[in-house]
Amino acid sequence: MQNKQHFSNLIYEYFFLRIRFQYYECGDTLPSIDTLCDEFSVSSQTVKSALRRLRSEGYISMHNGRPTTVIFRQTGEDLSDFITGYYSKRYKAFADLNETGLLIYIPLIMEGLCRMNDDEISGIFQLSEQPTTDNLLHFYCFVLQKLDNPLIMNLFWETAMFEGFLLAQKNAGISLYSDQTIRDYLKAVAGYAAERNWTETYKVLFTFQKQTFEEVKRYVQKHISPAPDSEQIPFKWRIYREHPQICYSLSVRLLHEMCMGEYSEAEYLPSYEKMSVKYNVSVSTMRRTVYVLHHLGAVQPVNGKGTRICRIREGDGMPDLSIAPIRRNMAFFFQAFEIIMYSCEEALHITFSAISPEKKNS
């Protein structure tokens, strides 16, 4: 996850949407680079890369020693057209994304709250004293960061930016929350969490999320006409920002095929070129895949001959877990498993609550 380009793109999209949704208007100043480094937990170079892209596209003015200023102007008609176009192309994804959000985020937020100490819960009370959409966003980040799981934070930002509502300003005409609603919500969550009354905490979270999703549904159905199917943009969890590490999944596939006897008669794997054709990947991807398999102890390069398959009975001890690709993939595995672990119970509960007694008996 610690990829400079990944985070630079994320910061760029965050400010692009906030400017286009008119959270920041022409003449407004963006937070300082130091502030952004703290908020996004990235280096100054990563922030500057995102800001330079915004500058090159005509959204901001950025000069050494001066605040970064928004210079993008748009009329009310431009704003309306952008909002309509943005949501019409995501129309068909909202219902599914909202239902999924209930299953995933509530148990994760509950776990984050359970890990908070009294001082941290007091911080939620402080957020409720200045109820804004920004502080609602800060609340979710504050709680989810307690899980210390980068994959969870990545998923949160991806969904928040896809929906856009947490990034919009009231003058864009799409705010779903009044200040009083945010104040009451944060105070109730903090109050029950301080008492360690998790039953009532859950009820507040579930009710608010459900009401929010209904508001999203009503807004979209009332104001937006769906774009043609060919233009619909599905929600995509872009963990690698459109550059998936195919060698990870291909390594698992090859391991499976070896265990199932796909290469039972072969002593060596086919050449990189032949395997790249078979698995429809580039030769370089095939090389990276074999590199991972080698360090897992599944294959052994032999000079002048190729890549020898190591049978299970030949086990040379533990695989080499020190190389970056394997460690990175293991990190994703554990982070993903944690998401499943916390959300599985919620999914089962809602599923069994929704089915008929006859189906339960069956």
Residue pairs with C-beta under 8 A, 6 or more apart in sequence:
1 150
1 151
1 154
1 331
3 240
3 241
4 42
4 43
4 45
4 46
4 49
5 49
5 241
6 240
6 241
7 40
7 42
7 46
8 46
8 47
8 49
8 50
8 53
9 50
9 241
10 40
10 50
10 157
10 161
10 241
11 36
11 40
11 42
11 46
11 47
11 50
12 50
12 53
12 54
13 161
14 157
14 161
14 167
15 24
15 30
15 50
15 51
15 54
15 59
15 60
16 54
16 59
17 161
17 164
17 167
18 24
18 167
19 54
19 59
19 60
19 70
19 72
20 74
20 79
20 82
20 86
21 79
21 82
21 83
21 164
21 167
21 168
21 169
21 172
21 174
22 74
22 79
22 168
22 169
22 171
22 172
23 167
23 168
23 169
23 172
24 30
24 70
25 70
26 70
26 71
26 72
26 73
27 69
27 70
28 69
28 70
29 67
29 68
29 69
29 70
30 36
30 51
30 60
30 67
30 68
30 69
30 70
31 39
32 67
33 44
33 47
33 48
33 51
33 68
34 44
36 42
36 47
37 43
37 44
37 47
40 46
40 47
51 60
51 62
51 68
52 62
54 60
55 61
55 62
58 71
58 72
59 70
59 71
59 72
60 68
60 69
60 70
60 71
60 72
61 68
61 69
61 71
62 68
62 69
74 82
79 172
80 173
83 172
83 173
83 174
84 223
84 224
85 227
86 164
87 164
87 220
87 223
87 224
88 224
88 225
88 226
88 227
89 227
89 231
89 232
89 233
90 162
90 163
90 232
90 233
90 235
91 220
91 224
91 225
91 226
91 227
91 232
92 226
92 229
92 232
92 234
93 162
93 232
93 233
93 234
93 235
94 163
94 216
94 217
94 220
95 217
96 235
97 159
97 162
97 163
97 235
98 213
98 216
98 217
99 213
101 159
101 209
101 213
102 206
102 209
102 210
102 213
102 346
102 350
103 343
103 346
103 347
103 350
104 155
104 339
104 343
104 346
105 140
105 156
105 209
106 202
106 205
106 206
106 209
106 346
107 342
107 343
107 345
107 346
108 144
108 147
108 152
108 339
108 342
108 343
109 140
109 143
109 144
109 205
110 198
110 201
110 202
110 205
111 146
111 147
111 342
112 143
112 144
112 145
112 146
112 147
113 121
113 143
113 146
113 189
113 193
113 198
113 201
114 198
115 146
115 147
116 143
116 146
116 193
118 194
120 142
120 146
121 190
121 193
121 194
122 190
123 142
124 139
124 142
124 143
124 186
124 189
124 190
124 193
125 186
125 187
125 190
127 135
127 138
127 139
127 142
127 186
128 135
128 182
128 183
128 185
128 186
128 187
128 190
129 183
131 179
131 180
131 181
131 182
131 183
131 186
132 179
132 182
133 166
133 168
133 169
133 175
133 177
133 182
135 182
135 186
136 166
136 177
136 182
136 185
136 186
137 160
137 166
137 167
139 186
139 189
140 156
140 160
141 153
141 156
144 152
144 153
144 156
145 153
147 338
149 335
149 338
149 339
150 335
151 239
151 332
151 335
151 336
151 338
151 339
152 335
152 338
152 339
154 237
154 239
155 237
155 339
158 235
158 237
158 238
159 235
160 166
160 167
161 167
162 235
163 216
164 174
165 174
165 175
165 176
165 216
168 174
168 175
169 175
174 219
176 212
176 215
176 216
176 219
177 212
185 204
185 208
188 204
189 201
189 204
189 205
192 198
192 200
192 201
192 204
193 201
226 232
239 332
245 325
245 328
245 329
246 281
246 285
246 289
247 285
247 288
247 289
247 291
247 292
247 325
248 292
248 325
248 329
248 332
250 279
250 281
250 285
250 286
250 289
251 289
251 292
251 293
251 296
253 279
254 289
254 293
254 298
255 293
255 296
255 298
257 263
258 298
258 309
259 312
263 269
263 309
266 309
267 308
267 309
268 302
268 305
268 306
268 307
268 308
268 309
269 275
269 290
269 299
269 306
269 307
269 308
269 309
270 278
271 306
272 283
272 286
272 287
272 290
273 283
275 286
276 282
276 283
276 285
276 286
279 286
281 289
288 325
290 299
290 301
290 307
291 325
292 323
292 325
292 326
292 329
293 299
294 300
294 301
294 307
295 319
295 320
295 323
295 325
295 326
296 319
296 320
296 326
297 310
297 315
297 316
297 317
297 318
297 319
297 320
298 309
298 310
299 307
299 308
299 309
299 310
300 307
300 308
300 310
301 307
301 308
302 308
310 316
319 326
320 326
321 327
321 330
352 360
